[in-house]
Amino acid sequence: MRQNPARRTALLDAAVEVLAREGSRGLTLRAVDTEAQVPKGTTTNYFAHRAELLAQVMTRIQERLTPDEGQLAATMQEKPSAELTATLLKQLHQRMRADRSSWLALMELRLEATRRPELHAELTRFFTAQLDGNIAFHLDSGLPGDRITVVLLYLAMLGLIIDDLTVPDLLAPYPIDQLIEEMTRRLLPSAQ
């Protein structure tokens, strides 16, 4: 397998775009070559098969959606509070809107995982690590609430993001930032 990191990243980014636009059935090694505008067979030189590509796409999406360290550090200068939690959730939502393709690709992977046990196991590990990381960050930062609170915030934000990215007219009458503020106020014990 080839080891050019920049080319591998470009191929993974192309795979994210294909997944978001065409769905999992449209994701072929040849489609990635076309999207990345590389010679046919290039993706095959980097990924032995589609399953390997899918596994690495999850990691690439995580990289793309991870908050900027400088912005996060600046945000975390504030005192832990419900308001800070709402700010973090608003920033999460902004990242999702800014990289809509990554979120749509993740949703496609979720659907594909219902049909492929090996992907289901991999995706379960991936999302478990993500959720555990979010819980640890929240608790270690001294933000209000416990593990269950973080899971409830995760579930509420997941629903909000899915609707906002797939059927935005549904939430159009409700300002997203206000929904996030109200959700945070209602879910966090110190905000009541």
C-alpha positions in Angstrom: 0.0 0.0 0.0 1.1 3.5 -0.7 2.1 5.8 2.1 1.8 9.4 0.8 -0.2 11.0 3.7 -1.4 14.0 1.7 -2.8 11.7 -1.0 -4.4 9.4 1.5 -6.1 12.4 3.1 -7.3 13.7 -0.2 -8.8 10.2 -1.0 -10.5 10.0 2.3 -11.9 13.5 1.8 -13.2 12.5 -1.6 -14.8 9.4 0.0 -16.6 11.6 2.5 -18.0 13.7 -0.4 -19.1 10.6 -2.3 -20.8 9.1 0.7 -22.6 12.4 1.5 -23.7 12.9 -2.1 -24.3 9.4 -3.4 -24.9 7.3 -0.3 -23.1 4.1 0.7 -24.0 2.3 -2.5 -22.4 5.0 -4.5 -19.1 4.7 -2.6 -16.8 2.6 -4.8 -13.0 2.8 -5.1 -13.5 4.0 -8.7 -16.0 6.8 -7.5 -13.4 8.0 -5.0 -10.8 8.1 -7.8 -13.2 10.2 -9.9 -14.1 12.6 -7.0 -10.4 13.0 -6.1 -9.5 13.6 -9.7 -6.7 11.0 -9.6 -5.9 8.2 -12.1 -8.1 5.2 -12.0 -6.8 2.6 -9.5 -5.2 5.2 -7.2 -7.6 4.5 -4.4 -6.9 0.7 -4.7 -3.2 1.5 -4.1 -4.1 3.1 -0.8 -7.0 0.9 0.4 -7.1 -2.8 -0.1 -10.9 -2.9 -0.2 -14.0 -0.9 0.5 -14.2 -2.0 4.2 -10.8 -0.6 4.9 -11.8 2.6 3.2 -14.9 2.9 5.3 -13.1 2.3 8.6 -10.6 5.0 7.7 -13.3 7.4 6.6 -14.7 7.4 10.1 -11.4 8.5 11.5 -11.1 11.2 8.9 -14.6 12.5 9.7 -13.6 12.7 13.3 -10.5 14.7 12.4 -12.6 17.1 10.2 -15.3 17.6 12.9 -12.9 18.0 15.9 -13.0 21.6 17.2 -10.1 23.9 16.5 -7.8 23.7 19.6 -7.3 27.5 19.8 -11.0 28.2 19.6 -11.8 25.5 22.2 -9.1 26.8 24.5 -10.5 30.4 24.2 -14.0 29.2 24.9 -12.9 27.1 27.9 -11.5 30.2 29.6 -15.1 30.9 30.8 -16.3 29.6 34.1 -18.0 26.2 33.8 -21.7 26.9 33.6 -24.9 26.1 31.7 -24.1 29.1 29.5 -20.7 27.7 28.7 -22.3 24.4 27.8 -24.7 26.1 25.5 -21.8 28.0 23.9 -20.0 24.7 23.3 -23.2 23.1 21.8 -23.7 26.1 19.5 -20.1 25.8 18.3 -20.7 22.0 17.7 -23.7 22.9 15.6 -21.7 25.5 13.7 -19.0 22.9 12.9 -21.7 20.5 11.7 -23.2 23.1 9.4 -19.8 24.1 8.1 -18.9 20.5 7.2 -22.3 19.1 6.3 -20.7 16.4 4.1 -19.0 14.8 7.1 -22.3 14.6 9.0 -24.2 13.2 6.1 -21.4 10.7 5.5 -21.7 9.6 9.1 -25.4 9.1 8.7 -24.8 7.0 5.6 -22.4 4.9 7.6 -25.0 4.4 10.3 -27.5 3.2 7.7 -24.9 0.9 6.1 -24.0 -0.5 9.5 -27.6 -1.8 9.9 -26.8 -4.1 6.9 -23.2 -5.0 7.5 -22.3 -6.6 10.9 -18.6 -5.9 10.6 -19.3 -2.2 10.0 -21.8 -2.2 12.8 -19.2 -3.4 15.2 -16.7 -0.8 14.0 -19.2 2.0 14.1 -20.3 1.0 17.6 -16.7 1.2 18.8 -16.2 4.5 17.1 -19.4 6.1 18.5 -18.8 4.6 22.0 -15.3 6.2 22.0 -16.8 9.5 20.9 -19.5 9.5 23.5 -17.1 8.4 26.3 -14.7 11.2 25.2 -17.6 13.8 25.3 -18.6 12.6 28.8 -15.0 12.8 30.1 -14.5 16.2 28.6 -17.7 17.5 30.1 -17.1 16.1 33.6 -13.3 16.9 33.6 -14.1 20.5 32.6 -16.4 20.9 35.6 -19.4 21.6 33.5 -22.8 21.1 35.3 -24.5 17.7 35.1 -23.5 14.1 35.3 -23.0 11.3 32.8 -26.7 10.9 32.1 -27.0 14.6 31.5 -24.3 14.5 28.9 -26.0 11.5 27.2 -29.3 13.5 27.1 -27.5 16.5 25.6 -25.9 14.2 23.0 -29.2 12.7 22.1 -30.9 16.1 21.8 -28.1 17.6 19.7 -28.0 14.5 17.5 -31.7 14.9 16.7 -31.3 18.7 16.2 -28.4 18.2 13.9 -30.0 15.5 11.8 -33.2 17.5 11.3 -31.2 20.7 10.6 -29.0 19.0 8.0 -31.7 16.9 6.3 -35.0 18.8 6.7 -34.0 22.3 7.7 -37.4 23.7 6.9 -38.8 21.7 9.8 -36.8 23.8 12.3 -36.9 27.0 10.4 -39.6 28.6 12.6 -37.4 27.9 15.7 -34.0 29.8 16.0 -31.4 27.1 16.5 -29.4 29.0 19.1 -32.5 29.6 21.1 -33.4 25.9 21.0 -29.9 25.0 22.2 -30.1 27.6 25.0 -33.5 26.3 26.1 -32.4 22.7 25.9 -29.4 23.4 28.0 -31.4 25.3 30.6 -33.9 22.5 30.9 -31.4 19.6 31.0 -28.7 21.1 33.3 -29.5 20.9 37.0 -27.8 24.2 37.8 -29.8 26.0 35.1 -33.2 25.3 36.7 
